[in-house]
Amino acid sequence: MKKKANKIIKKDNNEISLPKIISSEVNLLVLPFFFLYKNTLKNKLETEYKEVIYRNGEKVEILWNVSANPKYGYPGLFDRKVYKAIEQIITDILKEKGKIENPISLGSLYNLCKRMNIENYGGAEYRKIKNALEKIKATTIKSVGSFYSKGVKQWVDDSFSLYDRIVFKGKKLPNNEIADSNYLFLGSWYLQSLNSFYVKPIDYDYLQSLKSKIASRLYEILGVKFYGLRNKREKFICYRYSKLCQLLPVTPHDYISLAKQQLNPGNNELTNTGFVSKYVWNENGKKDWLIYYWPGERAKKEMKKGNIKSFNNKTGEYLPEPKEDLKKYSKEQTNLINQLVKLNISKVTAENLIKNNDQELIKKWIEAINYSNADNKAAYIVKAIRENWQLPEEYLREKREEQRKEEEEKAEYNKIKNQEEKNKKRQEEIKRIGEIYNSLNPSQQEEIIKEAEKRLPDFWEEKLNKVKVKGTSSKLLEVVLEEKRREIIKEWVDSG
């Protein structure tokens, strides 16, 4: 198949070729930066994407925060067009030199207009482009484990900007020379990522042809994720609605009918143009629904373009998956993997479940799977864990009953324990008071005996008188008198 001819425009009386395929930095394709809607852009100053994931078997909270400078405002659709025009220039430099070095020459503002397909250009358009460049430069990104640096093979924790400096034509460069063109200095993390070829080819003509803003962003996001399907069993991408809204970014809805009205125009355009073969919504009985996407022929052709052969004779691979550090599984994780394997789940799938999902949830589903009516329990439990399905009601009911019994047993145990503690304290007190009584002289002991007899209730006083007359003893009466003697000694001790 013949390659499409590149579009030709004049660059300061010289012809330049506009690339049909541009190299876009991967992090910026997936993570949100530019806002899609003008009507709410005026008051917008921040976009935030955060998620709890499992990385190397550990739970990690990642953050991607984009904060605008109030003076310039938040980057929108026009600023995105300027950014894409600069990606064209970056693509040309990478093809020619194989490396980006600061500063890069943007050429004239006229040529930037042509790259952006702006037909009616002049002073107003030039000012908008300048403002867009300054706006992107003034916008700060904060990454906590969300921006992947292929160059140093690590997830970045840092605050940075995409552009570090802009020098317009006629202004002074850092070496005090007067700029003969418009120059741009890229931020260090962005520059390093480009020079590490952490980029993906984007069909710029196709991107510009998409009418829906949602379709345009989904093309960027899904294009990266579809690429990862080449080495996986699953032939689809699944996104939770709330997560996809953060990545686009758009405001999520509470009802699936409104959510479909929001995303389906873009979904349909990608399907009609062959990038997506089909998509499916899964309500799953929750407000946070799942959307499945299958790659179409257009996406599959992009997925096949896996080698870079034209960057200064360098050959490499687009979008290498960030490799996780090799880490041994804990004893508990190994036990869970073995239990999943016993359920006819492959070891690879079991390990992926342990890496990417909550282990308490996995434990519950290993128990709960026997309460389901699934014919293929292995497939059922894998899907249930990945999509966080509701546990079977019979299992939950039995767990509640077990918990009730445990609580009753615990309450009874605590009751017995408390009584034993009371008995122990009482015995210690009896022993202590007995030792005090024995240490008293006979007259003090006699005084206590007489006082104890005086304190007897009428019933026991009558019993005492009868005993004295008969000259006999009553064990029960002796217990009562002993308690009264202890009562008196305690009063003596408390009074000092």
VOGU-3710 file (C-alpha; in Angstrom, 3 decimals, decimal comma):
1> mkkkankiik> 0,000/0,000/0,000  1,358/3,398/-0,959  2,010/5,909/1,778  -0,042/9,080/1,718  1,841/12,075/0,450  2,653/14,608/3,145  0,997/17,998/2,928  3,350/20,778/1,724  3,340/24,327/3,094  5,711/27,276/2,785
11> kdnneislpk> 8,092/27,907/5,676  9,560/31,391/5,365  9,708/30,969/1,557  10,877/27,347/1,990  8,590/24,361/1,540  8,080/22,055/4,548  6,359/18,692/4,726  3,673/18,183/7,361  3,865/14,651/8,795  0,690/12,589/8,585
21> iissevnllv> 1,882/10,459/11,505  3,141/12,313/14,570  4,986/10,918/17,586  3,076/11,679/20,795  4,485/11,233/24,288  2,656/8,307/25,915  1,978/9,765/29,392  0,349/12,814/27,830  -1,800/10,630/25,573  -3,338/8,764/28,495
31> lpffflyknt> -3,296/11,212/31,403  -5,533/14,314/31,256  -4,097/17,742/30,533  -6,296/19,757/28,150  -9,968/20,395/28,934  -12,556/19,513/26,280  -15,375/21,991/26,840  -15,349/25,769/26,430  -18,486/26,526/28,427  -16,951/25,474/31,780
41> lknkleteyk> -13,338/26,363/30,984  -13,537/29,936/32,300  -13,767/28,928/35,976  -11,603/25,827/35,723  -8,159/25,876/37,331  -7,446/22,224/38,102  -7,814/18,651/36,880  -7,042/15,727/39,155  -6,829/12,014/38,481  -6,123/9,658/41,344
51> eviyrngekv> -6,473/5,951/41,811  -5,454/3,154/44,164  -3,635/0,423/42,239  -1,476/-2,613/42,966  2,108/-2,282/41,793  4,639/-5,038/42,509  2,087/-6,660/44,805  1,673/-3,558/46,979  -1,228/-1,126/47,235  -0,201/2,297/45,855
61> eilwnvsanp> -2,164/5,540/45,613  -1,195/7,434/42,464  -1,957/11,075/41,671  -1,898/13,233/38,543  -2,781/16,860/39,207  -2,788/19,595/36,562  -2,968/23,130/38,017  -3,393/26,237/35,880  -2,028/29,708/36,510  -5,059/32,009/37,095
71> kygypglfdr> -3,393/34,738/35,014  -3,397/32,585/31,864  -6,231/30,153/32,563  -6,592/26,422/32,079  -5,420/24,860/28,749  -8,331/24,111/26,411  -8,989/22,887/22,883  -7,123/25,673/21,035  -4,091/25,148/23,294  -4,277/21,442/22,471
81> kvykaieqii> -4,072/22,273/18,760  -0,945/24,335/19,399  0,529/21,432/21,397  -0,206/19,036/18,504  1,404/21,411/16,000  4,544/21,383/18,146  4,405/17,585/18,197  4,674/17,752/14,400  7,898/19,727/14,762  9,183/17,303/17,422
91> tdilkekgki> 8,417/14,371/15,077  10,445/15,987/12,270  13,417/16,554/14,588  13,315/12,979/15,896  13,243/11,624/12,345  16,103/13,836/11,238  18,377/13,845/14,292  17,091/11,063/16,554  17,228/13,393/19,554  15,605/16,585/20,841
101> enpislgsly> 17,819/19,330/22,210  16,735/22,613/23,800  15,835/25,032/22,404  13,735/23,825/19,474  12,861/26,256/16,704  9,121/26,628/16,127  9,505/28,719/12,991  7,131/31,604/12,426  3,694/32,004/13,971  2,364/31,983/10,386
111> nlckrmnien> 3,681/28,443/9,888  2,204/27,330/13,224  -1,153/28,590/11,929  -0,710/26,494/8,783  0,189/23,418/10,829  -3,015/23,953/12,833  -5,096/24,263/9,620  -6,028/27,873/10,472  -7,015/29,466/7,161  -7,810/33,000/8,336
121> yggaeyrkik> -4,775/34,135/10,271  -3,411/37,426/11,446  -2,575/39,363/14,593  -5,447/37,914/16,645  -4,478/34,314/15,822  -0,806/35,032/16,514  -1,694/36,449/19,935  -3,813/33,368/20,693  -0,900/31,070/19,818  1,479/33,080/22,021
131> nalekikatt> -1,040/32,959/24,856  -1,450/29,202/24,389  2,307/28,621/24,643  2,527/30,749/27,792  -0,541/29,020/29,240  0,954/25,536/28,777  4,258/26,738/30,227  2,513/28,210/33,294  0,510/25,026/33,947  2,035/22,766/36,615
141> iksvgsfysk> 1,829/18,990/36,711  2,171/17,099/39,980  2,898/13,394/39,581  2,865/10,904/42,430  3,677/7,574/40,797  1,637/8,363/37,666  4,182/9,685/35,098  6,418/6,877/33,847  9,989/7,796/32,877  11,287/5,186/30,466
151> gvkqwvddsf> 14,751/6,771/30,570  15,313/6,004/34,252  12,713/3,200/34,409  10,785/4,670/37,319  7,482/6,265/38,231  8,033/9,944/38,869  7,185/11,806/42,092  7,702/15,445/41,126  6,107/18,733/40,107  7,037/20,038/36,660
161> slydrivfkg> 5,844/21,751/33,483  5,840/20,567/29,870  7,509/23,768/28,658  10,252/25,479/30,640  10,762/28,630/28,579  9,518/30,412/25,463  11,528/33,005/23,574  9,589/34,786/20,857  11,215/36,209/17,765  13,100/39,435/18,491
171> kklpnneiad> 13,578/38,652/22,197  16,829/37,724/23,922  17,945/34,119/24,141  19,842/32,866/27,245  23,144/33,631/25,454  21,969/37,265/24,960  21,561/36,797/21,207  18,388/38,103/19,620  16,095/35,273/18,552  15,680/35,012/14,778
181> snylflgswy> 12,714/32,672/15,236  10,348/31,514/17,983  12,091/29,089/20,341  10,757/26,641/22,883  12,594/24,969/25,780  10,962/21,683/26,821  10,677/20,628/30,483  13,240/18,051/31,634  10,858/15,125/32,284  8,996/15,694/29,008
191> lqslnsfyvk> 12,280/16,060/27,079  13,735/12,914/28,656  10,623/10,911/27,794  10,763/12,006/24,130  14,453/11,191/23,873  13,775/7,759/25,384  11,264/7,222/22,526  8,419/6,722/24,981  6,127/7,793/22,169  3,275/6,383/20,111
201> pidydylqsl> 2,492/7,106/16,447  -0,720/9,107/16,040  -2,577/9,461/12,750  -2,803/13,251/12,822  -5,184/13,478/9,857  -7,538/10,956/11,470  -7,339/12,796/14,804  -8,272/16,071/13,127  -11,100/14,411/11,189  -12,899/13,310/14,367
211> kskiasrlye> -15,797/15,658/15,044  -16,524/14,549/18,605  -14,202/15,844/21,336  -14,840/12,622/23,257  -13,853/10,545/20,210  -10,659/12,560/19,835  -9,590/11,863/23,430  -10,697/8,231/23,344  -8,569/7,759/20,218  -5,524/8,864/22,220
221> ilgvkfyglr> -6,323/6,810/25,340  -7,511/3,607/23,657  -4,715/3,761/21,094  -2,164/3,317/23,881  -4,170/0,651/25,704  -4,994/-1,332/22,547  -1,274/-1,547/21,886  -0,862/-3,531/25,108  -3,290/-6,224/23,877  -0,715/-7,717/21,537
231> nkrekficyr> 0,797/-9,937/24,225  -2,336/-10,618/26,269  -5,105/-13,199/26,070  -7,875/-10,641/26,430  -8,733/-8,911/23,177  -10,600/-6,021/24,722  -10,010/-3,042/27,007  -12,274/-2,483/30,014  -12,652/0,877/31,757  -14,701/1,812/34,767
241> ysklcqllpv> -16,884/4,791/33,867  -15,630/6,947/36,768  -11,993/6,350/35,795  -12,619/7,123/32,128  -14,316/10,384/33,122  -11,182/11,388/35,057  -8,932/10,606/32,092  -10,967/12,413/29,428  -11,647/14,603/31,603  -15,429/15,087/31,862
251> tphdyislak> -17,916/15,348/34,722  -19,453/11,937/35,552  -23,217/11,365/35,667  -25,261/9,450/38,252  -27,520/7,692/35,731  -26,396/5,326/33,002  -28,805/6,868/30,479  -27,033/10,234/30,876  -23,620/8,557/30,856  -24,446/6,925/27,528
261> qqlnpgnnel> -25,685/10,238/26,104  -22,368/11,731/27,176  -19,948/9,113/25,758  -21,801/7,234/23,015  -21,517/9,944/20,325  -17,733/9,570/20,614  -17,961/5,783/20,915  -20,138/5,631/17,795  -17,802/7,840/15,767  -14,803/5,630/16,605
271> tntgfvskyv> -16,879/2,559/15,675  -18,124/4,068/12,404  -14,575/5,061/11,401  -13,130/1,610/12,143  -10,963/2,390/15,156  -13,271/0,444/17,499  -14,999/-2,712/16,255  -17,581/-2,655/19,060  -18,150/-1,382/22,586  -20,403/-2,699/25,365
281> wnengkkdwl> -21,746/-1,135/28,556  -22,049/-3,398/31,602  -24,350/-2,015/34,299  -23,325/-4,648/36,869  -25,997/-3,425/39,280  -23,946/-0,397/40,311  -23,673/3,296/39,569  -20,060/2,931/38,445  -20,506/1,020/35,199  -18,001/-0,806/33,004
291> iyywpgerak> -17,321/-0,095/29,326  -15,633/-2,684/27,102  -13,843/-1,713/23,863  -12,630/-4,031/21,095  -10,041/-2,707/18,583  -11,165/-2,183/14,994  -9,140/-2,594/11,790  -7,722/0,941/11,995  -6,492/0,302/15,545  -5,038/-3,089/14,586
301> kemkkgniks> -2,995/-1,491/11,811  -1,561/0,989/14,314  -0,808/-1,868/16,728  1,283/-3,603/14,051  3,544/-0,571/13,675  5,694/-1,595/16,593  9,165/-0,672/15,392  10,873/2,672/14,986  13,058/2,445/11,882  13,379/5,999/10,751
311> fnnktgeylp> 14,712/7,815/13,813  18,305/8,416/12,810  18,701/4,728/11,823  17,719/3,642/15,339  15,427/0,674/15,744  13,377/0,301/18,876  9,899/-0,453/20,099  7,060/1,961/20,679  5,307/1,843/24,003  7,343/-0,741/25,897
321> epkedlkkys> 5,305/-1,779/28,910  6,782/-0,381/32,174  8,520/-3,402/33,660  7,783/-4,097/37,279  10,642/-4,953/39,583  10,922/-8,669/40,186  9,549/-9,395/43,625  8,943/-12,660/45,430  5,417/-13,271/46,590  4,763/-13,363/50,314
331> keqtnlinql> 3,687/-16,603/51,983  0,089/-15,363/52,100  0,131/-14,328/48,414  1,625/-17,681/47,378  -1,125/-19,456/49,317  -3,803/-17,415/47,504  -2,205/-18,155/44,114  -2,226/-21,891/44,905  -5,884/-21,745/45,948  -6,784/-19,993/42,678
341> vklniskvta> -4,836/-22,578/40,670  -6,839/-25,344/42,438  -9,952/-23,664/41,000  -8,532/-24,295/37,466  -7,279/-20,731/37,038  -3,949/-20,514/35,210  -0,953/-19,515/37,334  -0,295/-16,437/35,152  -3,874/-15,215/35,608  -3,739/-15,980/39,344
351> enliknndqe> -0,533/-13,949/39,729  -2,064/-11,031/37,794  -5,103/-11,113/40,079  -2,832/-10,964/43,142  -0,829/-8,060/41,675  -3,773/-5,924/40,621  -6,593/-6,602/43,092  -7,346/-6,384/46,790  -6,243/-9,604/48,495  -9,105/-9,533/51,012
361> likkwieain> -11,544/-9,473/48,089  -9,772/-12,476/46,527  -9,998/-14,397/49,838  -13,738/-13,728/50,028  -14,353/-14,849/46,439  -12,392/-18,078/46,943  -14,918/-18,885/49,696  -17,940/-17,385/47,936  -17,501/-19,081/44,548  -19,122/-22,244/45,957
371> ysnadnkaay> -22,303/-20,248/46,566  -22,667/-19,316/42,865  -24,458/-21,333/40,188  -21,740/-20,720/37,594  -20,924/-23,597/35,245  -17,380/-22,327/34,670  -16,326/-21,251/38,156  -12,775/-20,358/37,091  -13,948/-17,838/34,484  -16,657/-16,577/36,849
381> ivkairenwq> -14,321/-15,834/39,775  -11,734/-14,099/37,532  -14,378/-11,769/36,110  -15,973/-11,233/39,523  -12,657/-10,185/41,101  -11,582/-7,925/38,206  -14,958/-6,182/37,990  -15,594/-6,118/41,751  -18,953/-7,900/41,569  -21,332/-8,117/44,495
391> lpeeylrekr> -20,701/-11,276/46,563  -23,516/-13,904/46,532  -26,306/-13,087/49,002  -26,309/-16,618/50,489  -22,587/-16,290/51,237  -23,083/-12,836/52,813  -26,005/-14,161/54,907  -23,921/-17,057/56,211  -21,053/-14,667/57,008  -23,441/-12,403/58,934
401> eeqrkeeeek> -24,690/-15,411/60,944  -21,103/-16,480/61,678  -20,298/-12,945/62,795  -23,379/-12,891/65,070  -22,334/-16,160/66,731  -18,768/-14,941/67,128  -20,013/-11,762/68,804  -22,252/-13,758/71,189  -19,392/-16,099/72,071  -17,114/-13,127/72,588
411> aeynkiknqe> -19,679/-11,412/74,858  -20,102/-14,611/76,940  -16,354/-15,059/77,151  -15,909/-11,436/78,311  -18,659/-11,922/80,920  -16,938/-14,996/82,384  -13,561/-13,276/82,226  -14,877/-10,226/84,059  -16,437/-12,420/86,762  -13,160/-14,278/87,205
421> eknkkrqeei> -11,354/-10,959/87,570  -13,855/-9,831/90,203  -13,470/-13,100/92,110  -9,705/-12,833/91,955  -9,750/-9,266/93,282  -12,159/-10,251/96,035  -9,921/-13,130/97,129  -6,922/-10,828/97,182  -8,883/-8,300/99,226  -10,041/-10,970/101,713
431> krigeiynsl> -6,463/-12,141/102,129  -5,150/-8,605/102,621  -7,819/-7,676/105,190  -7,261/-10,962/107,003  -3,568/-10,136/107,307  -4,451/-6,680/108,703  -6,887/-8,204/111,269  -4,297/-10,722/112,451  -1,752/-7,926/112,904  -4,023/-6,078/115,400
441> npsqqeeiik> -3,693/-6,482/119,185  -6,438/-8,385/121,080  -8,209/-5,233/122,284  -8,450/-3,882/118,724  -9,710/-7,225/117,497  -12,310/-7,271/120,301  -13,407/-3,749/119,374  -13,913/-4,869/115,743  -15,886/-7,965/116,838  -18,228/-5,865/119,000
451> eaekrlpdfw> -18,716/-3,287/116,220  -19,455/-6,078/113,729  -22,141/-7,508/116,040  -23,749/-4,074/116,391  -24,021/-3,755/112,599  -25,908/-7,000/112,144  -29,405/-6,645/110,706  -32,269/-7,589/113,069  -32,615/-11,087/111,619  -28,952/-11,939/112,175
461> eeklnkvkvk> -28,831/-10,192/115,548  -31,651/-12,495/116,698  -29,715/-15,485/115,366  -26,586/-14,319/117,245  -28,467/-14,044/120,552  -29,847/-17,579/120,158  -26,385/-18,924/119,401  -24,954/-17,259/122,525  -27,730/-18,705/124,695  -27,301/-22,218/123,285
471> gtsskllevv> -23,511/-21,918/123,177  -23,502/-23,338/119,639  -22,052/-21,971/116,383  -23,562/-21,195/112,984  -21,281/-21,284/109,907  -23,555/-18,952/107,976  -23,609/-16,479/110,854  -19,821/-16,591/111,018  -19,648/-15,687/107,300  -21,923/-12,675/107,887
481> leekrreiik> -19,861/-11,545/110,890  -16,633/-12,002/108,905  -18,019/-9,772/106,114  -18,927/-7,103/108,669  -15,431/-7,279/110,207  -13,882/-6,790/106,741  -16,203/-3,849/106,178  -14,996/-2,188/109,397  -11,298/-2,817/108,637  -11,756/-1,319/105,175
491> ewvdsg> -13,258/1,794/106,757  -10,277/2,003/109,131  -7,838/1,679/106,211  -9,699/4,238/104,087  -9,815/6,692/106,984  -6,054/6,334/107,472
//
